[in-house]
Amino acid sequence: MKNLKVSFDKSISIESNKILFDNKKQIVFVGRSNVGKSSLMNAIFQSKDLVKTSSSPWKTKLANLFKVNNKYYFVDLPGYWFAKLGQEQKAKLDALISWYLEEFSSEIKKIVVVLDSKLWPTETDIDMFKFLQGFWIPLIFVLNKIDRLSSNEIQKSVSHTQDIFFWQKVVTVSAKNNIWIDWLRKELIESCKIS
């Protein structure tokens, strides 16, 4: 399935009322700030700016839901780490991520962990991985920005990531050059069809 019908649906916070939701299946995107999560989602949606990108890595402060084919939600969660962000703000964003995953775990069919292929996973990524394991939701690690690497560098990045997250699926893409985006789009939609 190459083409999707996508529209922005809503932004929510911890204070949002769950009664507003309709139990649609979800794909959730997480990642450190500035790894290209918004650009990746735009590439999947075949849109230039449906998911807002910014030079400020911490701009996303809510859970942003996009309705896909009027059947599923693709969810953009805030970046889970940014060094220059104050401790209080980081705590609020971490709390939002934790709350969302716990509140909607039964609807979430896959969590997409977006990583920068040029920057190997950090301790923060490992901590997030350990946290996500507690939900028993399938994960897929997406190494973005492979257009900036040679074939040899891509293989090293994949190997290193697989060593750290040894039993998880790792795929490589370029949102900028649309490399493997069609495949990833199909993979995520197929995940939504699994009951």
C-alpha positions in Angstrom: 0.0 0.0 0.0 1.9 3.0 -1.2 -0.7 5.8 -0.9 -2.2 6.8 2.3 -5.1 9.1 3.2 -3.7 11.0 6.2 -5.0 14.0 8.2 -4.0 15.6 11.5 -6.6 14.5 14.1 -5.7 15.9 17.5 -3.0 16.8 20.0 -3.4 15.4 23.5 -1.7 15.7 26.9 -2.0 13.8 30.2 -5.0 16.0 31.0 -6.9 14.8 28.0 -10.0 12.7 28.5 -9.8 9.2 27.1 -13.5 9.2 26.4 -12.6 11.2 23.2 -10.9 8.2 21.7 -12.3 5.4 19.6 -10.0 2.5 20.2 -8.4 2.6 16.7 -5.2 0.7 16.4 -2.0 2.8 16.6 1.6 3.0 15.5 3.7 5.2 17.8 6.9 6.9 16.9 9.5 7.7 19.5 13.1 8.9 19.3 15.7 11.3 20.7 15.3 14.9 19.6 16.7 15.8 16.2 16.9 12.2 14.8 14.5 13.1 11.9 11.3 11.6 13.4 9.0 14.3 11.9 10.7 14.1 8.5 10.4 10.3 8.6 6.7 10.5 9.3 6.2 13.1 6.5 8.0 10.8 4.1 5.7 7.9 5.1 2.7 10.2 4.7 4.0 11.5 1.4 3.7 15.0 2.7 6.2 17.9 3.0 4.9 19.4 6.2 1.9 17.5 7.7 4.1 16.7 10.7 5.7 19.9 11.7 9.5 20.0 11.7 11.6 22.6 13.5 15.2 23.6 14.1 14.3 23.5 17.8 14.6 19.8 18.7 12.2 20.0 21.6 9.3 21.7 19.8 6.9 18.7 20.1 5.4 18.9 23.5 2.2 16.9 23.1 1.2 13.6 21.6 0.1 14.4 18.0 -2.3 11.9 16.4 -2.7 11.5 12.6 -5.6 9.5 11.2 -4.5 7.1 8.5 -7.0 5.8 6.0 -9.7 6.7 8.6 -8.8 3.4 10.3 -5.6 3.9 12.3 -3.6 6.5 14.2 0.1 7.2 13.7 1.3 9.0 16.8 4.2 11.4 17.1 5.5 11.5 20.7 7.9 14.2 21.9 11.6 13.6 21.6 12.7 11.9 24.8 16.0 13.7 25.4 17.6 17.1 24.6 20.6 18.2 26.5 19.8 21.9 26.7 16.2 21.4 27.9 15.7 22.1 31.6 15.1 19.2 34.0 11.6 20.3 34.7 10.6 20.3 31.1 12.4 17.0 30.4 10.5 15.5 33.3 7.2 16.7 31.8 7.9 15.3 28.4 9.1 11.9 29.9 5.9 11.8 31.9 3.8 12.4 28.8 5.6 9.6 26.9 5.2 7.2 29.9 1.5 8.1 30.4 0.6 7.7 26.7 2.3 4.3 26.3 0.6 3.0 29.5 -2.8 4.5 28.7 -3.0 3.2 25.2 -0.9 0.1 25.3 -3.8 -2.1 24.2 -4.3 -0.1 21.0 -0.6 0.3 20.1 0.4 -2.4 17.6 4.0 -1.3 17.0 6.5 1.2 18.4 8.8 2.8 15.9 12.1 3.8 17.5 13.8 6.3 15.2 17.6 6.6 15.4 20.1 8.7 13.5 22.2 6.1 11.5 25.3 8.3 11.9 25.0 8.5 15.7 25.2 5.2 17.4 22.6 4.4 20.1 23.3 6.2 23.4 22.6 5.3 27.0 19.4 7.2 26.7 18.3 5.0 23.8 19.2 1.9 25.8 17.2 3.2 28.8 14.2 3.9 26.5 14.5 0.4 25.1 14.5 -1.2 28.6 11.4 0.9 29.4 9.6 -0.1 26.2 10.3 -3.8 26.8 7.9 -3.7 29.7 4.9 -3.1 27.4 5.3 -6.2 25.3 4.6 -4.2 22.2 6.5 -5.1 19.0 9.3 -2.7 18.3 11.1 -1.7 15.1 14.3 0.3 15.1 14.6 2.6 12.1 18.0 4.0 11.3 17.3 7.2 9.5 19.5 9.5 7.3 21.4 6.7 5.6 21.9 9.0 2.6 24.7 10.6 4.6 26.6 7.3 4.9 28.6 4.9 2.7 27.4 1.3 2.3 30.2 0.2 4.6 29.2 2.8 7.2 25.5 1.7 7.0 26.5 -1.9 7.6 28.5 -0.9 10.6 25.6 1.1 12.0 23.2 -1.7 11.5 25.6 -4.3 13.1 26.3 -2.0 16.1 22.6 -1.4 16.6 21.7 -5.1 16.4 24.5 -5.8 19.0 22.8 -3.4 21.4 19.2 -4.4 20.7 20.1 -7.9 19.7 16.7 -9.5 19.1 14.9 -6.5 17.7 14.2 -5.7 14.0 16.5 -3.0 12.6 15.8 -1.3 9.2 17.6 1.5 7.4 15.8 4.4 5.6 16.4 7.9 4.2 13.4 10.2 4.7 15.3 12.8 2.6 15.9 10.5 -0.4 12.8 8.2 0.1 15.0 5.1 0.5 13.0 2.1 1.8 10.2 4.4 2.8 7.6 2.5 0.7 8.6 -0.8 2.3 8.4 0.7 5.8 5.0 2.2 5.1 3.6 -1.2 4.0 5.2 -2.8 7.1 3.5 -0.4 9.5 0.1 -0.7 7.8 0.3 -4.5 7.9 1.1 -4.3 11.6 -2.2 -2.4 12.1 -4.1 -5.2 10.5 -2.9 -7.7 13.1 -5.5 -8.0 15.8 
